[in-house]
Amino acid sequence: MDFFVDEGFQRKKCSKCGKFFWTRDGERKTCGDPPCDPYTFIGSPIFKREHSLDEMREHYLSFFQARGHARIKRYPVVARWRDDIYLTIASIADFQPFVTSGQVPPPANPLTISQPCIRLDDLDSVGRSGRHLTTFEMMAHHVFNTREKEYYWKDRTVRLCDELLVGLGMDRLAVTYKENPWAGGGNAGPSVEVMVGGLELATLVFMDLKAVPGGPIQIKGESYEKMSNYIVDTGYGLERFVWASRGSPTIYDAIFPDTVRKVADLAGVEHNLMDPEYAEIFAQNAKLAGMVDLDEYSMHDLRAKIAGSIGISPEKLEKTIEPMERIYAVVDHTRCLAFMLGDGIIPSNVKSGYLARLVIRRTLRLMKELGLSLPLAELVQMQIRRLDYPDWEERFVTIKEILDQEEQKYAGTLEKGKRLVRKTAEHFKKLGQPVPLAEMISLYDTHGIPPEIARESAQAIGASVELPDNFYSLVAKKRIKAEAEDVAARVIIPGKTDLLYYEHPFDEVFSASVLDVTGDGWAILDKTLLYPEGGGQPADHGTLEKVGQVGAGQVLQVVDVQKSGDVVLHKLDRPEGLAKGDHVAGRVDMRRRLAHARHHTATHLVHDSAKRVLGRHVWQAGAQKSEDRARLDISHYKRITDSELKAIELEANRRVM
């Protein structure tokens, strides 16, 4: 890149990890990324002045707005437009798959956004590590280039990043740009990680690859090929920028100091970072935790190492740090719940609702351990007021009712669960074995029994349990992504299918060529009017008639249609009926199509009517339409009464008539 040459950067190979990085510092030998380098910013801020979350967000967005980027509003934290993930995990997730694939134009180009994200992969590390969060804002600038029009690419992306950092007061010699390929959400590309003071502040991704079975490019075990467009995908951690500006011992004290002090007061815990010895304990904890993979390092070993480094006993360290770790986690989790419930997630046993309930129950357990007797809803309301989203304030009556009900359900679960745990523990005690991890996960997943309660109940009868430090992370990881079969992954997909059903939704017949046929009878056409299954609506049926060659006039029934990536696959009643290169005349079963269309419209009417009657928290949780009936599942936190059901029906009929 010209920028690195112009600015006097050198490309070096890290003496510890062996990866390549760029630096202005001719003496530097390491890449700046832990564990190759430790945190150096704690007590020595990276930027010239402190910023709050609001100040740093506004500085970032204004910086890019002044340089030709349109500022756009955030998306919800529940990724309702995606069928592969439940929560918004990055700013680029807002635009995958439709914008990144080129099917839909971006809302602006180039654009800048500060997108709240939720990641529960490291749930058990929140509060303990000094840096982990469940919820964070990914500040970003995105550019969607095509082969016909390029706005900017690698060089200007890195220039803008460096200009932003230097403008905030960063020492030019302190930054390193570490090379590291990126992959996620079906896309990939080269990237650089922006490291300052041992802290990764940003990742700059140059997305130009898409995942395809058997693709020629391999990244992290997946196959990719070049995209027709190429995208600047950046992610700057708002909370990390604020932490870097303050240099506090933990990220929690940097981003919500007032809330941390308030919860500490409620819990009767003294938290005085002005005491040098006390502050040093938390600083060393964050520095050492930043150097290790907490999934592979037991908390017992980490505690011993930290205690040794600052010359105190592990017992004193634990007594000092554990109450604050719980407080940090409660403050983080209640902010997470404010976003989840504010954006319309309803706790349940499935999908995003399961993840919300997981966070709620972990928070309730932490509150119990801290002796906090106030309702969870009060802490969430504190976060809502601090975040200052007016529509959440308007909906707080509903949010409070949801949380109060969840507290009651949790209390009931604990009482019933203790009996079940004792029975399970007695079984494994007789076998001379601890209750295994798989059984502990089942007790939580199936019966909602927290692992700490299970351990206490088992130990009360002299049994033991297998309970790793990262239990909640393991549970969350099982539920973060949706599972879906990719029919097209069975074959190497040739070309793409032109989707005629969008351009000509009322046409009944079309002509097409066969691109390929799989061994189990899925025909891939170069164009189609047949609508694939999606959004709870079954696939169109129809026929394909061979024309203009041997076997002309032969009619094959299409009994299923599926879309995957750029292709549409048509399931044939006879697998041997077609071959690659055949020409066909297709026909849509319009009676079936129109029946589906009527039911599709009806579910939208019922959904909107339910939202008007029950509240704005109502979202579609699932739907199924067939030729003779339709079903709509909605998110609601309690049983719908007969009078509410009647009101929904009347509202829907009123709008039809």
C-alpha positions, -999 to +999 in steps of 0.1 A: +000+000+000+012+035-009+003+047+026+028+025+044+055+035+019+047+072+022+046+071+060+079+052+064+064+020+077+085-012+077+070-047+072+084-070+098+079-106+110+069-109+147+098-125+167+072-144+189+042-154+168+058-152+133+031-131+117+038-101+096+030-065+107+037-029+097+053-003+120+070+031+119+092+020+148+125+006+133+134-010+167+102-029+172+105-067+170+070-078+181+035-073+165+019-056+195-008-082+200-010-101+233+005-124+242+034-111+221+031-077+239+014-068+272-010-040+279+009-007+284-020+017+283-033+010+318-022+040+339-008+056+307-037+065+283-032+062+246-051+094+237-045+130+248-078+133+267-105+112+283-137+105+264-171+091+274-190+066+253-212+094+238-182+117+232-161+090+214-190+078+193-198+113+181-161+121+174-159+089+153-191+094+133-184+131+127-148+123+116-161+100+088-191+122+080-168+151+073-149+128+049-178+119+027-195+091+046-233+092+052-242+085+089-269+059+092-289+047+122-281+015+140-298-018+133-315-039+161-294-064+181-317-092+171-308-102+135-343-108+122-331-104+086-307-133+089-315-171+090-280-182+102-275-161+134-299-148+160-280-118+173-262-089+155-225-098+161-208-072+139-217-041+118-212-060+086-239-084+097-264-055+090-256-059+053-251-097+050-261-115+029-282-092+006-260-061+003-227-079+004-238-102-024-249-073-046-286-084-046-297-052-027-281-017-029-266-004+004-286+023+023-257+047+016-222+044+000-198+050+016-214+050+051-206+051+088-224+036+117-220+027+154-237-007+157-245-023+190-235-059+189-240-089+213-215-118+215-219-145+242-190-167+233-170-155+263-198-151+288-179-166+317-150-142+312-171-111+315-162-093+348-132-116+353-108-106+325-111-068+329-119-065+291-147-089+280-182-076+273-214-092+262-225-060+244-203-036+226-207-010+199-188-016+166-181+018+151-175+013+114-172+028+079-182+006+050-177+009+013-194-012-013-173-012-045-182-028-078-160-035-108-178-006-125-174+019-096-147+021-069-151+046-041-119+036-022-101+005-012-071-006+010-049+025+009-075+051+019-090+028+045-057+026+064-050+063+059-083+072+074-077+049+104-043+063+110-055+099+107-083+092+132-059+078+158-032+105+154-060+131+157-070+116+190-034+120+202-018+086+196+020+084+194+027+076+158+054+050+167+029+031+190+006+017+163+012-016+145-009-030+116-009-068+119-017-089+089-043-116+095-069-130+071-105-126+082-136-147+076-172-145+088-208-147+076-200-164+043-174-138+033-136-134+037-107-113+028-073-100+038-072-077+069-050-058+093-056-056+130-048-022+145-028-026+177-018+002+202-005-004+237-013-041+235-050-033+228-067-042+195-086-010+187-098-019+152-098-045+124-098-033+087-111-060+064-109-060+026-137-083+018-135-097-017-142-134-013-174-155-008-178-190+005-185-216-021-182-254-019-149-265-036-137-229-041-100-223-051-091-202-021-088-217+014-091-196+046-094-211+081-106-244+066-133-230+043-134-227+005-139-193-012-138-177-046-136-140-057-167-118-054-179-096-083-179-067-058-154-058-031-162-043+003-144-022+029-155-038+062-141-021+093-148-025+130-136-001+156-144-010+193-161+020+209-156+007+244-120-001+238-114+034+224-129+049+256-108+025+277-077+035+258-085+072+265-088+067+302-062+040+310-083+026+339-076-008+354-107-024+337-129-016+308-159-016+330-146+013+351-139+032+319-172+028+301-198+029+330-181+042+361-212+057+376-232+025+372-204+004+387-202+027+417-240+026+422-242-012+421-212-015+444-229+008+469-261-013+467-241-045+473-221-029+502-188-033+484-162-006+487-146+002+453-118+028+456-096+030+426-079+060+441-062+035+465-029+026+446-026-009+461-063-017+454-061-003+418-029-022+411-046-055+419-072-049+392-046-035+367-024-066+371-054-089+367-064-072+334-028-072+322-022-109+329-057-120+318-050-102+285-019-124+279-037-158+282-066-176+266-091-179+294-107-209+278-074-228+283-064-213+316-081-222+349-092-193+371-073-210+400-040-209+381-046-174+369-054-162+404-022-178+417-001-161+390-016-127+396-012-130+434+024-139+429+031-110+406+019-084+431+031-101+463-002-110+480-018-143+489-043-159+465-069-157+494-065-119+497-067-115+460-099-136+458-115-117+486-106-083+470-115-091+434-144-116+434-172-092+446-162-067+420-160-093+392-197-101+400-206-064+400-188-058+367-207-088+352-241-076+366-235-041+351-225-056+318-254-081+317-281-056+326-269-034+297-271-065+274-306-071+286-316-035+280-306-039+244-322-074+240-355-065+256-355-029+242-351-043+207-380-068+212-365-101+222-389-121+244-372-147+268-381-182+258-365-216+253-356-211+216-334-189+194-327-154+206-352-159+234-331-187+248-300-165+248-319-137+266-331-161+293-295-174+297-283-138+304-313-131+327-307-162+349-269-157+351-276-121+362-301-133+389-275-158+402-248-131+404-272-107+422-280-134+447-243-140+454-239-102+459-269-100+482-287-076+459-324-078+468-338-052+444-357-064+413-337-071+382-360-047+363-347-017+384-311-024+373-322-027+337-342+005+339-310+022+352-292+011+320-321+022+298-320+057+312-283+059+308-285+047+271-312+073+265-334+055+239-368+072+243-388+043+228-374+019+253-385+042+281-420+042+266-420+004+266-405-001+301-438-011+316-438-042+293-400-048+299-406-047+337-434-072+334-413-095+313-384-094+338-407-098+369-422-129+353-387-143+345-377-138+381-407-158+393-401-186+368-364-188+379-374-191+416-398-219+407-371-237+386-347-236+415-371-253+439-380-281+415-345-285+402-329-293+435-348-326+437-338-336+402-302-328+408-301-349+440-315-378+421-290-374+392-261-369+416-270-400+436-269-421+404-234-410+395-222-412+431-231-449+431-211-453+400-181-436+417-181-408+391-187-371+391-218-358+374-204-353+338-204-320+319-228-333+294-253-341+322-247-306+337-255-290+303-286-311+300-298-301+335-295-264+324-307-268+289-337-290+296-347-280+332-331-245+336-310-255+366-279-232+370-247-252+373-238-235+406-270-247+422-265-282+407-230-283+423-243-272+457-270-298+457-246-325+446-220-316+472-247-316+499-250-354+494-212-359+490-212-361+452-190-341+428-196-325+394-176-317+363-180-279+360-154-260+339-149-222+343-164-215+309-197-235+314-220-206+303-198-199+272-201-236+262-239-234+265-242-201+246-220-214+218-244-243+212-272-218+206-257-188+189-261-199+153-291-214+136-287-248+120-296-251+083-290-278+057-274-264+025-288-285-003-264-268-028-234-278-008-238-313-022-223-302-056-200-277-071-224-250-082-220-238-118-230-202-126-261-186-111-299-187-115-317-156-128-346-150-105-375-143-128-401-145-100-391-111-087-394-094-121-425-112-133-444-125-103-476-131-122-461-150-152-469-187-154-445-201-181-407-196-188-379-211-208-346-222-193-314-242-197-302-269-174-269-260-157-265-292-139-284-321-122-274-337-089-274-374-084-304-372-061-326-353-087-321-316-081-320-296-113-302-263-114-315-239-141-301-207-156-334-189-148-367-198-131-401-185-122-406-211-095-404-196-060-382-214-035-392-223+001-385-194+024-400-174+053-423-202+063-438-203+028-436-237+010-420-239-024-439-235-056-447-267-075-448-270-113-435-288-143-404-288-166-410-301-201-380-310-223-380-292-256-359-293-288-340-325-283-343-363-277-371-368-252-389-336-262-423-335-247-413-354-216-429-337-186-412-338-152-429-327-120-411-302-097-420-312-062-397-289-042-376-257-049-347-245-027-324-215-030-288-216-018-263-188-026-267-178-063-286-209-074-321-222-073-325-260-072-356-278-085-364-313-070-377-336-098-400-366-094-376-386-116-339-380-111-330-395-145-354-372-164-330-343-172-293-338-180-269-309-182-274-288-213-311-297-218-336-270-226-369-269-208-402-251-207-412-244-171-447-239-158-458-227-123-488-242-105-506-209-101-534-222-080-509-233-054-489-200-058-520-178-053-531-198-022-497-192-007-498-155-016-532-151+001-520-168+033-488-148+032-508-116+032-531-129+059-502-136+083-489-101+078-523-087+087-526-109+118-491-101+129-497-063+127-530-067+145-514-086+173-488-059+176-515-033+179-534-053+205-506-068+226-478-042+222-449-032+201-427-060+216-446-085+194-426-100+165-431-129+142-413-159+157-422-183+129-448-190+102-460-217+080-483-213+050-499-241+029-526-242+003-554-245+028-542-230+060-516-208+076-500-206+111-484-176+127-461-178+158-455-145+176-433-135+205-452-127+237-443-132+273-475-146+286-505-166+275-529-148+252-563-144+268-596-152+250-605-115+249-571-105+234-575-132+208-609-119+199-595-083+197-568-095+173-593-112+151-616-082+150-587-059+142-575-081+113-611-084+099-617-047+102-586-040+081-597-065+054-633-053+052 
